[in-house]
Amino acid sequence: DRRAPSPQFRVARALLRTARLAMAIAADAAREFATGPMALEAARLLLGHFPLPALCEALANARPEDTVHLLTALERLAEFEEIRAFFFSDSVAAFLRQGAESQDPRVRIVVAKLLSRLAKEGGEVGIGRLSEHGLLEASEALLMDEDTGIAEAAAGTFRAVMQYPAWREAALGAVDRLQNTLAGMPDVQRIRVLHLFIEIGRGSEDAFKALEGRGAYSHVLGAFITDDILLKMVSVELMDSLGSFPAGQDFLSREGVPEQLALNLTDPMCDDSVRLCVVRLLSFIIRRNPTTMAQLLPGRESPLAQTIAGMLETSGSESTERLTAMNAWANISLHATGLAFFLQWEGRLNTILGMVSSMNNEVCKGAMAAWSLVLEDRPPPSQIVEVGTEEAPAMMLWEIAERRLLPAVVKNLQFKPFPDVRFHAWNLLALLVQSRAAAQIVVPSQEVRDLMLDFTSELDSQARIAKHDFVKALLRHNDQWLAAFLDEKVMKVVEEYARQSAHWVPRTAAVSVGQEAA
């Protein structure tokens, strides 16, 4: 005979059924919240029925089809400042610690994102709560996750922690532990950790100094200056990142480092990606520390000079080498010594000028952007200066810009309809008309006048703004003679345009204004 279930069993089965029903209802509520509009009232309504610990419990026992909605609901709840404090309860913190060790990557990535948000949005107090509950250690473990998205989210936690001096030592302790295990890490994780060191240093000069003092950036440099070709190629992005901000550039310009980098340019087996990276880095180093010119560009036959020259002369649809060389020229030319070096190299100067007229739009834009950078902080000399003085290169630069660069920029406005090209053309023209000689070439040009007075010539917003900046610059630097040259009605329209926004259009039709100008 079958025995009837005991009362205890019936009670346990009923409780289990009730618990499952409760978790199913919690999952349904989470789905409604996760797929609905982001509203604080909706968040409060959800938590009124299912507090955070209940949602975490439902997630721990969720069916696969419910997991995504519960995870999304937790993520969205953390976006509300009014609710964020509930994540620091003991039960929720315990769930987050367990979730960091979950076998399910969907759980781990949500935990990593939650911890990162709590660190970024919670400020110093929030980071203190994370530390109290052992959640900083959980984030440190997630840094080594095989999933890149999870590791990047965990890295965000440590970048946030490093912003606060009171918690910096805790983060530096993690840096020390990571450095101690670098040698045994797989390549992917090792590069990821080194990238984290760079991103922390980018965020704060004090943090950079602290990590530099611990030797963190020596590991970055060591990954690039190596005989391991594969490791060197993988480290290109790291070095580009390190050289993209002032503190990193200062580190790379220290004694011996520029020369070590330049050695790659004499290696016939050097990979193209490494060569491009080295040229970028050395140009940043010279820009940051002009005294390195003596070692890196002692003459036209130096490896850096010859590499830049070769890259400028490349042809074909691939423009990376030409753009890299143009940017290097601009960086080096920001100082008088570097500018003089290239201005005296007529063959290369012709190439650099010719790129402004390139049929390749990327090269054309890059060339105009490079010329803008070189001219930007160099107003035209107010008087003739003697050859050999410090101002002589700037004087020569403006002579070249007025006679040889300006016509190419005007032609780009006339014949190239592409909005991104036109933005760069107007932007460069605004710099050029600082010079009275350049302005007196531009204003008499019927084509430029027609474009200036055609208030519908630029359909793209950025191009419109650049054109407006050009008109303002033209008036600001040439007001003494411009009124005597332009018709009075036209002058009033131009002055009003300069006072108004970039999107202003006068009542008079553009066609009639253009006819008056003629």
LOMARMI-109394 format. One record per residue (C-alpha): z, x negated, y. Coordinates in steps of 0.02 Angstrom, whole numbers, plus 50000, padded with zeros to 5 digits. Example, Ala and Ser with C-alpha at 12.3 -4.5 7.8 and 13.67 -1.06 7.14 Angstrom:
<sites>
[site [50390 49385 49775]]
[site [50357 49316 49947]]
</sites>
This chain:
<sites>
[site [50000 50000 50000]]
[site [49958 49944 50173]]
[site [50107 49924 50281]]
[site [50107 50004 50452]]
[site [50110 49879 50597]]
[site [50284 49838 50655]]
[site [50340 49904 50825]]
[site [50344 49724 50890]]
[site [50165 49695 50837]]
[site [50108 49858 50918]]
[site [50195 49810 51080]]
[site [50119 49634 51077]]
[site [49945 49705 51045]]
[site [49965 49830 51187]]
[site [50024 49693 51304]]
[site [49877 49583 51255]]
[site [49757 49727 51283]]
[site [49838 49761 51451]]
[site [49827 49578 51500]]
[site [49645 49570 51452]]
[site [49611 49727 51551]]
[site [49703 49655 51702]]
[site [49603 49495 51693]]
[site [49440 49593 51677]]
[site [49488 49695 51829]]
[site [49532 49534 51923]]
[site [49362 49462 51876]]
[site [49275 49620 51937]]
[site [49369 49613 52102]]
[site [49325 49429 52121]]
[site [49143 49470 52090]]
[site [49145 49601 52228]]
[site [49224 49477 52348]]
[site [49112 49332 52298]]
[site [48952 49431 52322]]
[site [49005 49529 52475]]
[site [49012 49481 52659]]
[site [49133 49344 52715]]
[site [49273 49443 52797]]
[site [49458 49408 52815]]
[site [49502 49589 52778]]
[site [49407 49579 52613]]
[site [49503 49421 52568]]
[site [49670 49503 52609]]
[site [49622 49657 52507]]
[site [49581 49548 52356]]
[site [49743 49450 52369]]
[site [49841 49610 52396]]
[site [49794 49663 52221]]
[site [49774 49493 52141]]
[site [49872 49348 52220]]
[site [49803 49173 52201]]
[site [49908 49133 52045]]
[site [49837 49290 51961]]
[site [49658 49236 52004]]
[site [49693 49062 51936]]
[site [49762 49137 51775]]
[site [49611 49250 51760]]
[site [49498 49098 51781]]
[site [49592 49003 51646]]
[site [49556 49144 51523]]
[site [49390 49206 51593]]
[site [49237 49252 51496]]
[site [49088 49136 51534]]
[site [49000 49272 51635]]
[site [49154 49294 51746]]
[site [49190 49110 51777]]
[site [49061 49085 51915]]
[site [49123 49233 52017]]
[site [49305 49183 52003]]
[site [49264 49004 52055]]
[site [49160 49066 52202]]
[site [49300 49181 52255]]
[site [49426 49037 52259]]
[site [49304 48931 52357]]
[site [49275 49067 52486]]
[site [49461 49105 52502]]
[site [49493 48923 52550]]
[site [49378 48943 52700]]
[site [49503 49058 52786]]
[site [49635 48964 52883]]
[site [49754 49112 52865]]
[site [49749 49099 52675]]
[site [49739 48912 52649]]
[site [49928 48887 52642]]
[site [49939 48993 52483]]
[site [49845 48856 52389]]
[site [49997 48744 52406]]
[site [50110 48854 52300]]
[site [50179 48769 52144]]
[site [50083 48880 52023]]
[site [49914 48859 52111]]
[site [49940 48671 52131]]
[site [49977 48660 51944]]
[site [49814 48752 51909]]
[site [49718 48631 52023]]
[site [49792 48480 51934]]
[site [49743 48553 51766]]
[site [49572 48603 51833]]
[site [49538 48423 51885]]
[site [49548 48378 51699]]
[site [49448 48528 51637]]
[site [49306 48501 51515]]
[site [49203 48626 51615]]
[site [49111 48538 51759]]
[site [49101 48704 51852]]
[site [49291 48706 51863]]
[site [49303 48522 51910]]
[site [49178 48537 52052]]
[site [49267 48687 52127]]
[site [49433 48596 52116]]
[site [49356 48443 52198]]
[site [49282 48549 52337]]
[site [49445 48644 52363]]
[site [49545 48484 52378]]
[site [49418 48411 52498]]
[site [49422 48567 52608]]
[site [49613 48574 52605]]
[site [49619 48392 52659]]
[site [49488 48411 52796]]
[site [49547 48577 52866]]
[site [49734 48561 52834]]
[site [49758 48408 52943]]
[site [49904 48289 52923]]
[site [50020 48428 52861]]
[site [49895 48486 52731]]
[site [49870 48309 52666]]
[site [50059 48293 52651]]
[site [50064 48450 52544]]
[site [49924 48383 52435]]
[site [50024 48223 52410]]
[site [50183 48318 52368]]
[site [50096 48411 52228]]
[site [50009 48258 52156]]
[site [49838 48321 52209]]
[site [49784 48158 52293]]
[site [49799 48075 52123]]
[site [49694 48215 52050]]
[site [49560 48181 52181]]
[site [49565 47996 52140]]
[site [49529 48034 51958]]
[site [49383 48145 52008]]
[site [49303 47998 52100]]
[site [49257 47929 51930]]
[site [49179 48091 51868]]
[site [49006 48072 51791]]
[site [48944 48218 51895]]
[site [48887 48152 52064]]
[site [48925 48315 52155]]
[site [49105 48314 52093]]
[site [49130 48132 52141]]
[site [49056 48159 52315]]
[site [49172 48306 52346]]
[site [49321 48199 52292]]
[site [49263 48061 52409]]
[site [49273 48186 52552]]
[site [49460 48203 52519]]
[site [49487 48016 52543]]
[site [49380 48007 52699]]
[site [49491 48144 52772]]
[site [49651 48055 52721]]
[site [49595 47892 52803]]
[site [49583 47978 52972]]
[site [49772 47991 52983]]
[site [49870 47828 53004]]
[site [50024 47905 52924]]
[site [49929 47931 52761]]
[site [49813 47782 52770]]
[site [49923 47674 52658]]
[site [49912 47805 52521]]
[site [49722 47800 52530]]
[site [49722 47610 52537]]
[site [49826 47608 52379]]
[site [49685 47704 52296]]
[site [49560 47577 52368]]
[site [49660 47435 52289]]
[site [49663 47521 52120]]
[site [49476 47554 52129]]
[site [49439 47374 52174]]
[site [49543 47312 52029]]
[site [49435 47410 51908]]
[site [49265 47382 51991]]
[site [49209 47247 51871]]
[site [49230 47361 51720]]
[site [49150 47516 51796]]
[site [48978 47578 51745]]
[site [48846 47538 51877]]
[site [48833 47717 51940]]
[site [49019 47734 51971]]
[site [49031 47559 52046]]
[site [48892 47594 52173]]
[site [48973 47761 52212]]
[site [49142 47680 52248]]
[site [49062 47548 52359]]
[site [48971 47687 52453]]
[site [49140 47772 52480]]
[site [49209 47610 52555]]
[site [49063 47608 52678]]
[site [49082 47791 52726]]
[site [49269 47768 52757]]
[site [49231 47619 52869]]
[site [49097 47714 52962]]
[site [49223 47848 53008]]
[site [49350 47734 53091]]
[site [49349 47556 53157]]
[site [49532 47537 53108]]
[site [49491 47596 52932]]
[site [49346 47473 52925]]
[site [49461 47330 52973]]
[site [49588 47384 52842]]
[site [49458 47388 52704]]
[site [49377 47228 52763]]
[site [49546 47142 52755]]
[site [49560 47197 52573]]
[site [49389 47124 52533]]
[site [49304 47292 52503]]
[site [49145 47246 52596]]
[site [49132 47078 52511]]
[site [49103 47179 52352]]
[site [48962 47273 52439]]
[site [48883 47110 52495]]
[site [48906 47033 52323]]
[site [48812 47177 52242]]
[site [48660 47135 52351]]
[site [48667 46946 52360]]
[site [48649 46921 52174]]
[site [48524 46858 52045]]
[site [48534 47025 51956]]
[site [48370 47104 52014]]
[site [48413 47280 51957]]
[site [48584 47276 52041]]
[site [48506 47209 52201]]
[site [48378 47350 52205]]
[site [48511 47481 52173]]
[site [48615 47408 52315]]
[site [48477 47425 52446]]
[site [48542 47595 52503]]
[site [48718 47524 52514]]
[site [48662 47383 52628]]
[site [48560 47502 52735]]
[site [48715 47609 52757]]
[site [48825 47459 52798]]
[site [48701 47399 52929]]
[site [48683 47569 53013]]
[site [48843 47566 53119]]
[site [48921 47436 53236]]
[site [49068 47379 53130]]
[site [48954 47353 52980]]
[site [48829 47257 53086]]
[site [48969 47145 53151]]
[site [49022 47109 52972]]
[site [48844 47064 52922]]
[site [48823 46948 53072]]
[site [48970 46839 53020]]
[site [48941 46656 52985]]
[site [48824 46624 52840]]
[site [48782 46804 52798]]
[site [48620 46820 52901]]
[site [48553 46658 52825]]
[site [48594 46720 52650]]
[site [48501 46882 52683]]
[site [48351 46790 52757]]
[site [48331 46688 52597]]
[site [48262 46845 52514]]
[site [48110 46836 52629]]
[site [48058 46668 52555]]
[site [48072 46730 52376]]
[site [47896 46768 52309]]
[site [47974 46884 52179]]
[site [48070 46986 52308]]
[site [48049 47172 52280]]
[site [47968 47271 52423]]
[site [48121 47383 52443]]
[site [48234 47231 52461]]
[site [48115 47149 52586]]
[site [48111 47307 52694]]
[site [48300 47320 52687]]
[site [48323 47138 52739]]
[site [48205 47156 52887]]
[site [48299 47311 52946]]
[site [48467 47224 52926]]
[site [48416 47064 53014]]
[site [48345 47161 53161]]
[site [48509 47256 53177]]
[site [48605 47092 53167]]
[site [48501 47016 53308]]
[site [48520 47175 53410]]
[site [48708 47168 53388]]
[site [48725 46980 53406]]
[site [48580 46898 53501]]
[site [48649 46723 53467]]
[site [48583 46740 53288]]
[site [48405 46727 53359]]
[site [48422 46537 53350]]
[site [48443 46543 53160]]
[site [48335 46693 53116]]
[site [48189 46680 53239]]
[site [48175 46499 53291]]
[site [47985 46515 53299]]
[site [47832 46611 53242]]
[site [47829 46521 53075]]
[site [48006 46575 53027]]
[site [48019 46689 52874]]
[site [48076 46839 52976]]
[site [47935 46820 53104]]
[site [47803 46802 52970]]
[site [47871 46949 52871]]
[site [47868 47063 53024]]
[site [47693 47003 53067]]
[site [47631 47038 52890]]
[site [47709 47211 52887]]
[site [47630 47255 53054]]
[site [47458 47215 52984]]
[site [47471 47325 52829]]
[site [47346 47467 52818]]
[site [47320 47626 52721]]
[site [47410 47794 52721]]
[site [47578 47718 52673]]
[site [47666 47686 52838]]
[site [47839 47626 52785]]
[site [47806 47441 52813]]
[site [47727 47466 52985]]
[site [47867 47582 53040]]
[site [48000 47460 52979]]
[site [47914 47318 53073]]
[site [47899 47423 53231]]
[site [48084 47467 53226]]
[site [48128 47285 53196]]
[site [48023 47235 53347]]
[site [48113 47365 53454]]
[site [48287 47312 53396]]
[site [48253 47128 53427]]
[site [48169 47163 53594]]
[site [48321 47251 53666]]
[site [48380 47078 53721]]
[site [48284 46969 53844]]
[site [48268 46825 53719]]
[site [48194 46935 53583]]
[site [48080 47024 53707]]
[site [48014 46859 53773]]
[site [47982 46800 53594]]
[site [47864 46946 53556]]
[site [47784 46960 53728]]
[site [47721 46781 53710]]
[site [47647 46820 53539]]
[site [47487 46905 53599]]
[site [47415 46940 53427]]
[site [47567 47040 53374]]
[site [47580 47123 53544]]
[site [47403 47190 53526]]
[site [47449 47264 53357]]
[site [47607 47345 53424]]
[site [47511 47422 53569]]
[site [47372 47480 53454]]
[site [47492 47577 53345]]
[site [47522 47700 53488]]
[site [47342 47758 53463]]
[site [47352 47762 53273]]
[site [47269 47908 53183]]
[site [47419 47908 53066]]
[site [47538 48027 53152]]
[site [47694 47946 53079]]
[site [47640 47775 53144]]
[site [47591 47849 53312]]
[site [47760 47935 53332]]
[site [47856 47782 53271]]
[site [47764 47669 53393]]
[site [47799 47782 53543]]
[site [47982 47799 53490]]
[site [47996 47609 53478]]
[site [47921 47583 53651]]
[site [48039 47714 53720]]
[site [48187 47621 53648]]
[site [48131 47456 53725]]
[site [48099 47534 53897]]
[site [48246 47654 53900]]
[site [48379 47541 53976]]
[site [48258 47432 54074]]
[site [48213 47511 54240]]
[site [48059 47432 54319]]
[site [48102 47277 54422]]
[site [48107 47321 54607]]
[site [48027 47158 54660]]
[site [47921 47016 54593]]
[site [48027 46888 54500]]
[site [47991 46708 54460]]
[site [47932 46655 54289]]
[site [48074 46580 54189]]
[site [48211 46688 54261]]
[site [48312 46812 54157]]
[site [48216 46959 54233]]
[site [48044 46886 54196]]
[site [48024 46966 54021]]
[site [48066 47138 54092]]
[site [47938 47112 54230]]
[site [47805 47063 54103]]
[site [47853 47211 53993]]
[site [47825 47335 54134]]
[site [47659 47257 54180]]
[site [47600 47279 54001]]
[site [47671 47456 53995]]
[site [47581 47507 54156]]
[site [47413 47428 54115]]
[site [47398 47440 53927]]
[site [47524 47564 53856]]
[site [47508 47705 53982]]
[site [47324 47747 53948]]
[site [47357 47766 53762]]
[site [47504 47884 53792]]
[site [47400 47993 53909]]
[site [47261 48002 53778]]
[site [47389 48061 53649]]
[site [47432 48206 53763]]
[site [47249 48247 53789]]
[site [47187 48239 53611]]
[site [47335 48260 53492]]
[site [47395 48440 53474]]
[site [47536 48404 53351]]
[site [47704 48458 53425]]
[site [47805 48310 53358]]
[site [47678 48186 53430]]
[site [47678 48276 53598]]
[site [47868 48268 53607]]
[site [47862 48078 53592]]
[site [47718 48066 53715]]
[site [47806 48166 53852]]
[site [47969 48073 53817]]
[site [47885 47903 53837]]
[site [47789 47962 53990]]
[site [47954 48014 54072]]
[site [48012 47834 54054]]
[site [47849 47761 54116]]
[site [47846 47861 54278]]
[site [48005 47773 54332]]
[site [47876 47646 54389]]
[site [47785 47695 54548]]
[site [47631 47601 54489]]
[site [47628 47703 54328]]
[site [47660 47867 54419]]
[site [47516 47831 54538]]
[site [47402 47816 54387]]
[site [47469 47973 54302]]
[site [47471 48096 54448]]
[site [47289 48074 54503]]
[site [47235 48105 54323]]
[site [47158 48278 54320]]
[site [47197 48295 54135]]
[site [47382 48257 54157]]
[site [47394 48370 54310]]
[site [47314 48512 54214]]
[site [47438 48488 54072]]
[site [47586 48475 54191]]
[site [47539 48638 54277]]
[site [47494 48730 54117]]
[site [47661 48808 54075]]
[site [47599 48867 53905]]
[site [47534 48697 53847]]
[site [47684 48664 53734]]
[site [47725 48792 53600]]
[site [47862 48687 53519]]
[site [48035 48693 53600]]
[site [48069 48506 53589]]
[site [47900 48465 53664]]
[site [47933 48588 53806]]
[site [48100 48505 53842]]
[site [48020 48332 53842]]
[site [47884 48392 53961]]
[site [48017 48465 54076]]
[site [48110 48299 54073]]
[site [47948 48212 54122]]
[site [47927 48325 54275]]
[site [48108 48295 54327]]
[site [48086 48106 54308]]
[site [47923 48110 54406]]
[site [48009 48196 54553]]
[site [48169 48094 54543]]
[site [48082 47925 54551]]
[site [47932 47968 54661]]
[site [47988 48100 54785]]
[site [47948 47991 54936]]
[site [47760 47993 54912]]
[site [47727 48136 54789]]
[site [47735 48274 54921]]
[site [47602 48185 55023]]
[site [47486 48178 54874]]
[site [47501 48353 54800]]
[site [47451 48516 54882]]
[site [47602 48601 54964]]
[site [47593 48755 54852]]
[site [47578 48649 54697]]
[site [47724 48540 54752]]
[site [47833 48695 54772]]
[site [47789 48753 54597]]
[site [47828 48581 54524]]
[site [47994 48571 54616]]
[site [48043 48745 54558]]
[site [47994 48699 54379]]
[site [48107 48546 54387]]
[site [48252 48656 54448]]
[site [48226 48789 54315]]
[site [48238 48773 54126]]
[site [48106 48698 54012]]
[site [48048 48873 53963]]
[site [48019 48935 54141]]
[site [47847 49004 54186]]
[site [47798 49042 54367]]
[site [47734 49211 54419]]
[site [47568 49136 54468]]
[site [47458 49115 54315]]
[site [47438 48939 54250]]
[site [47251 48949 54276]]
[site [47262 48988 54460]]
[site [47393 48854 54489]]
[site [47279 48729 54405]]
[site [47136 48782 54518]]
[site [47244 48757 54673]]
[site [47289 48584 54612]]
[site [47106 48541 54600]]
</sites>
